[in-house]
């Protein structure tokens, strides 16, 4: 457009000069000059027309390429969306299929497990009945000096009756009124370092045996409370007595129903009775753990039916809601430790510790770290991997000797620097003794009040350190 305008202006100028006045030669030169300029503008205009045509063709080609590429991308996007939808549908179907298969497998395993447990219980009941029949046929020996008589066998070669000499009947194994001797019970699985071992045979007193056979939960708890001073003997007799019952789990669960019925009372006599009842429940749980232990894997893997586990979970949930670990140690420390021990033993006995967090369980374990059976309890709870964390909690809580006990039980003594821990323990003991001496009464007229309690505490600390050095070979 610019070129056309320029040419038009030049042409107009030429015509104007031609019409103007002046010599003919001058007008001719002007016209020639104008036409020369017009030729130059014409060449420029032709060049612009050619370049514009090329640009237009290029733009058209680019536009066509863009449209073609856009259509290709649209087709690819549709294809991708279709494949994505098909893949998602296939994954959903596979997830439903896997879920149904998993549920069916779990149900099948649970059915097999329940049937196996039922078969074991049935066989045990048969064994108990056979043992009772054998006991009813036991007779006293005819010889005073106790010559043993070989067991009598039936036609199938099985032992039906045998004679026992008086020398073999020790304390608590006398013949009862029906002629049945209170013979030692069968061996059961115990624990030592988390491994299955055999507990020595013991003689179960008839009263305890009858309470277990009759499934008398209230009478069994009262019997344990009344004989609480014989706890060392009861710990040996209880597993054997429970093993002879029809359903030891149900018996112990019935005993646990009365754990929180009575609260601790300010009256010392009533308080002792309530505490003894709770300790009896703990003894029952510890003994039941031995009865439910897997014959191969030991107490860390109890064999419990699913419906019994659900009942134990309900009790654990109720106990956990009432458990107060953060109470005042000066007033309720013993009660806190007792409740924590009962709760943890319940989880370990029935194998339901996985329902609670490891850190939460470690804090509860720290409140009963003084108990000798606590390391084995930690193994049953599955806390072996958290022992370094637990040891750190005990050290920070001032329970340095308990921390060393755990470190030794789980073989991590080389990671806790025991010498430094014992030095720190002695330093804290001396500091407490000096504080007690500082606060002790001053010298009175002619007399010196000796702070025996502070001195005895420091001596006890020194004895404990010496014992630790000897026990851990430091």
C-alpha positions as CSV (number, residue, x, y, z in Angstrom):
1,X,0.0,0.0,0.0
2,X,2.8,2.3,0.8
3,X,4.4,1.6,-2.6
4,X,1.2,2.4,-4.4
5,X,0.8,5.7,-2.6
6,X,4.4,6.6,-3.4
7,X,3.9,5.8,-7.1
8,X,0.7,7.7,-7.3
9,X,2.4,10.8,-5.8
10,X,5.3,10.6,-8.2
11,X,2.9,10.3,-11.2
12,X,0.9,13.2,-10.0
13,X,4.0,15.3,-9.7
14,X,5.1,14.5,-13.2
15,X,1.8,15.5,-14.7
16,X,1.9,18.7,-12.7
17,X,5.3,19.6,-14.0
18,X,4.3,18.8,-17.6
19,X,1.4,21.2,-17.3
20,X,3.6,23.9,-15.8
21,X,5.1,26.7,-17.8
22,X,8.8,26.7,-18.8
23,X,11.1,25.7,-21.6
24,X,10.4,22.3,-23.3
25,X,13.8,20.9,-22.6
26,X,13.4,21.5,-18.9
27,X,10.0,19.9,-18.8
28,X,11.4,16.9,-20.7
29,X,14.1,16.4,-18.2
30,X,11.7,16.6,-15.4
31,X,9.4,14.1,-17.0
32,X,12.3,11.7,-17.6
33,X,13.5,12.0,-14.0
34,X,10.0,11.3,-12.8
35,X,9.7,8.2,-14.9
36,X,13.0,7.0,-13.7
37,X,11.8,7.3,-10.1
38,X,8.6,5.6,-11.1
39,X,10.6,2.6,-12.6
40,X,12.5,2.3,-9.3
41,X,9.3,2.3,-7.3
42,X,7.7,-0.2,-9.7
43,X,10.7,-2.7,-9.1
44,X,10.3,-2.2,-5.3
45,X,6.6,-2.9,-5.5
46,X,7.1,-6.1,-7.5
47,X,9.7,-7.3,-5.0
48,X,7.2,-6.6,-2.1
49,X,4.5,-8.6,-3.9
50,X,6.7,-11.6,-4.3
51,X,7.8,-11.6,-0.7
52,X,4.3,-11.3,0.6
53,X,3.2,-14.2,-1.5
54,X,6.0,-16.4,0.0
55,X,5.1,-15.2,3.6
56,X,1.4,-16.0,3.0
57,X,2.2,-19.5,1.7
58,X,4.5,-20.1,4.7
59,X,1.8,-19.0,7.2
60,X,-0.7,-21.2,5.5
61,X,1.6,-24.2,5.7
62,X,2.4,-23.5,9.4
63,X,-1.4,-23.2,10.2
64,X,-2.1,-26.5,8.4
65,X,0.8,-28.2,10.4
66,X,-0.6,-26.8,13.7
67,X,-4.1,-28.1,12.9
68,X,-2.8,-31.5,11.9
69,X,-0.7,-31.7,15.1
70,X,-3.6,-30.6,17.3
71,X,-5.8,-33.3,15.8
72,X,-3.1,-36.0,16.4
73,X,-2.7,-34.8,20.0
74,X,-6.5,-34.9,20.5
75,X,-6.6,-38.5,19.2
76,X,-3.7,-39.5,21.4
77,X,-5.4,-38.0,24.4
78,X,-8.7,-39.8,23.7
79,X,-6.7,-43.1,23.4
80,X,-4.8,-42.4,26.7
81,X,-8.1,-41.7,28.5
82,X,-9.6,-44.9,27.2
83,X,-6.6,-47.0,28.2
84,X,-6.5,-45.2,31.6
85,X,-10.2,-46.0,32.2
86,X,-9.7,-49.6,31.2
87,X,-6.7,-49.9,33.5
88,X,-8.5,-48.4,36.5
89,X,-11.5,-50.7,35.9
90,X,-9.1,-53.7,35.7
91,X,-7.3,-52.6,39.0
92,X,-10.6,-52.2,40.8
93,X,-11.7,-55.7,39.7
94,X,-8.4,-57.1,40.8
95,X,-8.6,-55.4,44.1
96,X,-12.0,-56.7,44.8
97,X,-10.9,-60.2,43.8
98,X,-7.8,-60.0,46.0
99,X,-9.9,-58.7,48.9
100,X,-12.4,-61.5,48.5
101,X,-9.6,-64.1,48.3
102,X,-7.9,-62.7,51.3
103,X,-11.1,-62.7,53.3
104,X,-11.8,-66.3,52.2
105,X,-8.2,-67.3,53.2
106,X,-8.4,-65.6,56.6
107,X,-11.8,-67.3,57.2
108,X,-10.5,-70.6,56.2
109,X,-7.4,-70.3,58.3
110,X,-9.5,-69.2,61.3
111,X,-11.8,-72.1,60.8
112,X,-8.8,-74.5,60.7
113,X,-7.3,-72.8,63.8
114,X,-10.6,-73.0,65.7
115,X,-11.1,-76.7,64.7
116,X,-7.5,-77.5,65.8
117,X,-7.9,-75.8,69.1
118,X,-11.2,-77.6,69.6
119,X,-9.5,-80.9,68.8
120,X,-6.7,-80.1,71.3
121,X,-9.2,-79.2,74.0
122,X,-11.2,-82.4,73.3
123,X,-8.0,-84.5,73.5
124,X,-7.0,-82.7,76.7
125,X,-10.4,-83.4,78.2
126,X,-10.0,-87.1,77.3
127,X,-6.5,-87.1,78.8
128,X,-7.8,-85.5,82.0
129,X,-10.6,-88.1,82.2
130,X,-8.2,-90.9,81.6
131,X,-5.8,-89.5,84.2
132,X,-8.6,-89.4,86.8
133,X,-9.6,-93.0,86.0
134,X,-5.9,-94.0,86.5
135,X,-5.7,-92.0,89.8
136,X,-8.9,-93.7,91.1
137,X,-7.2,-97.1,90.7
138,X,-4.0,-96.2,92.6
139,X,-3.5,-98.4,95.7
140,X,-1.1,-98.2,98.5
141,X,1.9,-100.6,98.5
142,X,1.8,-103.7,100.7
143,X,5.4,-103.4,101.8
144,X,6.3,-101.0,104.5
145,X,9.8,-100.4,103.1
146,X,8.3,-99.5,99.8
147,X,9.1,-102.2,97.2
148,X,7.8,-100.8,93.8
149,X,5.4,-102.9,91.8
150,X,5.3,-102.7,88.0
151,X,2.3,-101.1,86.4
152,X,-0.6,-103.3,85.5
153,X,-1.6,-103.3,81.8
154,X,-4.8,-104.2,80.1
155,X,-5.1,-106.4,77.0
156,X,-4.1,-103.6,74.7
157,X,-0.9,-103.0,76.6
158,X,-1.9,-99.6,78.1
159,X,-1.3,-98.8,81.7
160,X,-4.6,-99.1,83.7
161,X,-3.3,-99.0,87.3
162,X,0.0,-99.0,89.2
163,X,1.2,-99.2,92.8
164,X,3.0,-96.4,94.6
165,X,5.2,-96.9,97.6
166,X,5.0,-94.8,100.6
167,X,8.4,-93.4,100.1
168,X,7.3,-91.8,96.9
169,X,4.5,-89.9,98.5
170,X,6.0,-86.7,99.7
171,X,4.5,-83.7,101.5
172,X,1.1,-82.9,99.9
173,X,0.9,-86.2,98.0
174,X,-1.0,-88.3,100.5
175,X,-3.7,-90.6,99.5
176,X,-7.2,-89.1,99.8
177,X,-10.4,-90.5,101.1
178,X,-11.3,-92.2,97.9
179,X,-8.0,-94.0,97.6
180,X,-6.6,-91.7,94.9
181,X,-3.2,-90.4,95.6
182,X,-2.4,-86.7,94.9
183,X,0.3,-87.6,92.4
184,X,2.4,-85.0,90.7
185,X,0.8,-83.4,87.7
186,X,2.0,-83.5,84.1
187,X,4.8,-81.3,83.0
188,X,3.9,-78.1,81.1
189,X,5.8,-75.6,79.0
190,X,7.5,-72.8,80.8
191,X,9.9,-70.0,79.7
192,X,13.5,-69.0,80.2
193,X,15.0,-66.3,78.0
194,X,12.0,-66.5,75.7
195,X,12.5,-70.2,74.9
196,X,10.3,-73.1,75.8
197,X,11.5,-75.2,78.7
198,X,9.8,-77.8,80.9
199,X,8.6,-77.0,84.4
200,X,9.3,-79.6,87.1
201,X,6.4,-81.6,88.2
202,X,4.7,-80.5,91.4
203,X,2.0,-81.8,93.7
204,X,-1.2,-79.8,93.5
205,X,-3.2,-79.7,96.8
206,X,-6.7,-81.2,96.5
207,X,-8.6,-78.0,97.4
208,X,-6.9,-76.1,94.6
209,X,-7.5,-78.9,92.1
210,X,-11.2,-79.1,93.1
211,X,-11.7,-75.4,92.6
212,X,-10.2,-75.5,89.1
213,X,-12.2,-78.7,88.1
214,X,-15.4,-77.1,89.3
215,X,-14.7,-73.8,87.4
216,X,-15.3,-71.9,90.6
217,X,-13.8,-68.5,89.8
218,X,-14.8,-66.7,93.0
219,X,-13.6,-69.6,95.2
220,X,-10.3,-69.8,93.3
221,X,-9.6,-66.1,93.8
222,X,-10.5,-66.2,97.5
223,X,-8.3,-69.3,97.9
224,X,-5.3,-67.5,96.3
225,X,-5.9,-64.4,98.5
226,X,-6.1,-66.5,101.7
227,X,-2.9,-68.3,100.8
228,X,-1.1,-65.3,99.4
229,X,1.9,-65.8,101.7
230,X,2.5,-69.1,99.9
231,X,3.0,-67.3,96.6
232,X,6.2,-69.2,95.6
233,X,4.4,-72.6,96.0
234,X,1.2,-71.3,94.3
235,X,3.2,-70.2,91.3
236,X,4.2,-73.8,90.8
237,X,0.9,-75.4,91.5
238,X,-1.4,-73.0,89.6
239,X,-0.2,-74.0,86.0
240,X,-0.7,-77.7,86.8
241,X,-4.1,-77.1,88.3
242,X,-5.3,-74.9,85.3
243,X,-4.0,-77.5,82.9
244,X,-6.4,-80.1,84.3
245,X,-9.5,-77.9,83.9
246,X,-12.0,-78.2,81.0
247,X,-11.5,-74.6,79.8
248,X,-8.7,-72.8,81.7
249,X,-9.2,-69.6,79.6
250,X,-12.9,-69.2,80.6
251,X,-12.0,-69.8,84.2
252,X,-9.3,-67.1,84.3
253,X,-11.5,-64.7,82.3
254,X,-14.2,-65.2,85.0
255,X,-11.7,-64.5,87.7
256,X,-10.6,-61.3,86.0
257,X,-14.2,-59.9,86.1
258,X,-13.7,-58.9,89.7
259,X,-10.4,-57.1,89.2
260,X,-11.8,-53.6,89.3
261,X,-14.9,-54.2,91.3
262,X,-13.3,-53.0,94.5
263,X,-11.2,-49.8,94.5
264,X,-8.2,-49.3,96.8
265,X,-9.4,-48.3,100.3
266,X,-7.8,-46.0,102.8
267,X,-8.3,-48.7,105.4
268,X,-5.0,-50.6,105.4
269,X,-6.8,-54.0,106.0
270,X,-9.2,-53.6,103.1
271,X,-6.5,-52.1,101.0
272,X,-4.3,-55.2,101.5
273,X,-7.3,-57.5,100.6
274,X,-7.9,-55.6,97.4
275,X,-4.2,-55.6,96.4
276,X,-4.0,-59.3,97.2
277,X,-7.1,-59.9,94.9
278,X,-5.3,-58.1,92.0
279,X,-2.1,-60.0,92.6
280,X,-4.1,-63.2,92.5
281,X,-5.4,-62.2,89.1
282,X,-1.8,-61.6,87.9
283,X,-0.7,-65.0,89.2
284,X,-3.6,-66.6,87.2
285,X,-2.6,-64.8,84.0
286,X,1.0,-65.8,84.4
287,X,0.0,-69.4,85.0
288,X,-2.4,-69.4,82.1
289,X,0.4,-68.2,79.8
290,X,2.3,-71.4,80.5
291,X,-0.8,-73.5,79.8
292,X,-1.6,-71.7,76.5
293,X,2.0,-71.8,75.3
294,X,2.7,-73.2,71.9
295,X,4.5,-76.6,72.4
296,X,7.2,-75.6,69.9
297,X,7.4,-71.8,69.9
298,X,6.9,-71.3,73.7
299,X,5.0,-68.7,75.7
300,X,5.7,-65.9,73.2
301,X,3.2,-67.6,70.9
302,X,0.0,-68.5,72.8
303,X,-2.6,-70.8,71.2
304,X,-5.9,-69.0,71.9
305,X,-9.3,-69.3,70.1
306,X,-10.6,-66.2,68.4
307,X,-13.7,-65.7,70.6
308,X,-11.5,-65.9,73.7
309,X,-9.2,-63.3,72.3
310,X,-12.2,-61.0,71.7
311,X,-13.3,-61.4,75.3
312,X,-9.7,-60.6,76.5
313,X,-9.7,-57.5,74.2
314,X,-12.8,-56.2,75.9
315,X,-11.3,-56.7,79.3
316,X,-8.1,-55.0,78.2
317,X,-10.0,-52.0,76.8
318,X,-11.8,-51.6,80.1
319,X,-8.6,-51.9,82.1
320,X,-6.8,-49.4,79.8
321,X,-9.5,-46.8,80.3
322,X,-9.0,-47.1,84.1
323,X,-5.2,-47.3,84.1
324,X,-3.5,-44.1,85.3
325,X,0.2,-44.3,84.8
326,X,0.8,-40.6,85.5
327,X,-0.5,-40.7,89.1
328,X,1.3,-39.5,92.2
329,X,4.1,-42.1,92.8
330,X,4.1,-41.2,96.5
331,X,0.5,-42.1,97.1
332,X,-0.5,-44.5,94.3
333,X,2.7,-45.8,92.9
334,X,2.2,-49.3,94.1
335,X,-1.4,-49.4,92.7
336,X,-0.1,-48.0,89.3
337,X,2.5,-50.7,89.0
338,X,0.0,-53.4,90.0
339,X,-2.5,-52.3,87.4
340,X,0.2,-51.8,84.7
341,X,1.5,-55.3,85.4
342,X,-1.9,-56.9,85.2
343,X,-2.7,-55.1,81.9
344,X,0.6,-56.0,80.3
345,X,0.3,-59.6,81.5
346,X,-3.2,-59.8,80.0
347,X,-1.9,-58.7,76.6
348,X,0.9,-61.2,76.7
349,X,-1.1,-64.1,77.9
350,X,-3.8,-63.8,75.2
351,X,-1.4,-62.5,72.4
352,X,-3.2,-59.2,71.8
353,X,-0.3,-56.8,72.4
354,X,-0.4,-55.8,68.7
355,X,-3.6,-53.7,69.3
356,X,-1.5,-51.2,71.2
357,X,1.6,-49.0,70.3
358,X,5.1,-50.1,71.2
359,X,5.9,-46.7,72.7
360,X,2.8,-46.8,74.9
361,X,3.6,-50.3,76.1
362,X,7.3,-49.3,76.9
363,X,6.0,-46.5,79.2
364,X,3.9,-49.0,81.0
365,X,6.8,-51.4,81.3
366,X,9.0,-48.7,82.9
367,X,6.5,-48.6,85.8
368,X,7.2,-52.3,86.6
369,X,10.9,-52.5,85.7
370,X,11.7,-53.7,89.2
371,X,9.9,-57.0,88.7
372,X,12.2,-59.9,87.8
373,X,9.8,-61.3,85.2
374,X,9.5,-58.0,83.3
375,X,12.2,-58.8,80.7
376,X,10.4,-62.1,79.8
377,X,7.1,-60.1,79.7
378,X,8.7,-57.7,77.2
379,X,9.6,-60.6,75.0
380,X,6.0,-62.0,75.1
381,X,4.8,-58.5,74.2
382,X,7.1,-58.3,71.2
383,X,9.1,-55.3,72.5
384,X,12.6,-56.8,72.0
385,X,13.3,-54.3,69.2
386,X,12.3,-51.4,71.5
387,X,14.7,-52.3,74.4
388,X,17.2,-49.6,73.6
389,X,14.4,-47.0,73.7
390,X,13.1,-48.6,77.0
391,X,16.6,-48.5,78.5
392,X,16.9,-44.8,77.7
393,X,13.5,-44.2,79.3
394,X,14.6,-46.0,82.5
395,X,17.9,-44.1,82.7
396,X,16.2,-40.7,82.2
397,X,13.6,-41.7,84.9
398,X,16.3,-42.4,87.4
399,X,15.9,-46.2,87.2
400,X,19.6,-46.9,86.3
401,X,19.9,-50.3,87.9
402,X,16.7,-51.5,86.2
403,X,18.1,-50.2,82.9
404,X,21.2,-52.3,83.3
405,X,19.1,-55.3,84.1
406,X,17.2,-54.9,80.8
407,X,20.4,-54.3,78.9
408,X,22.0,-57.5,80.3
409,X,18.8,-59.6,79.6
410,X,18.7,-58.5,76.0
411,X,22.5,-58.5,75.3
412,X,23.0,-54.8,74.6
413,X,25.3,-54.1,77.6
414,X,28.0,-52.9,75.3
415,X,25.8,-50.1,74.0
416,X,24.8,-48.5,77.3
417,X,28.1,-47.8,79.0
418,X,27.3,-49.6,82.3
419,X,30.3,-48.1,84.3
420,X,29.2,-44.6,83.6
421,X,25.6,-45.5,84.6
422,X,26.8,-47.0,87.9
423,X,28.9,-43.9,88.6
424,X,26.0,-41.7,87.9
425,X,23.8,-43.8,90.2
426,X,26.3,-43.5,93.1
427,X,26.6,-39.8,92.5
428,X,22.8,-39.4,92.8
429,X,22.8,-41.6,95.9
430,X,25.5,-39.5,97.6
431,X,23.7,-36.3,96.7
432,X,20.4,-37.6,98.3
433,X,22.3,-38.7,101.4
434,X,24.0,-35.3,101.8
435,X,20.7,-33.6,101.3
436,X,19.2,-35.8,104.1
437,X,22.1,-35.0,106.4
438,X,21.7,-31.3,105.7
439,X,18.1,-31.5,106.7
440,X,18.7,-33.8,109.7
441,X,18.1,-32.4,113.2
442,X,21.0,-30.5,114.8
443,X,23.0,-31.7,117.8
444,X,21.0,-31.6,121.0
445,X,22.1,-31.2,124.6
446,X,24.6,-34.0,125.2
447,X,23.3,-36.1,122.3
448,X,24.0,-36.4,118.6
449,X,21.1,-37.3,116.4
450,X,22.4,-39.8,113.8
451,X,20.6,-39.8,110.4
452,X,20.5,-43.5,110.1
453,X,18.1,-43.5,107.3
454,X,20.3,-41.5,105.0
455,X,23.4,-43.6,105.8
456,X,21.5,-46.8,105.2
457,X,20.3,-45.6,101.8
458,X,23.8,-44.8,100.7
459,X,25.1,-48.1,102.0
460,X,22.2,-49.9,100.1
461,X,23.3,-48.0,97.0
462,X,26.9,-49.1,97.4
463,X,25.8,-52.7,97.9
464,X,23.6,-52.6,94.8
465,X,26.5,-51.3,92.7
466,X,28.9,-54.0,94.0
467,X,26.3,-56.6,93.2
468,X,25.8,-55.2,89.7
469,X,29.6,-55.2,89.1
470,X,29.8,-58.8,90.2
471,X,26.7,-59.9,88.3
472,X,27.5,-58.2,85.0
473,X,31.3,-58.9,85.4
474,X,32.3,-55.2,85.0
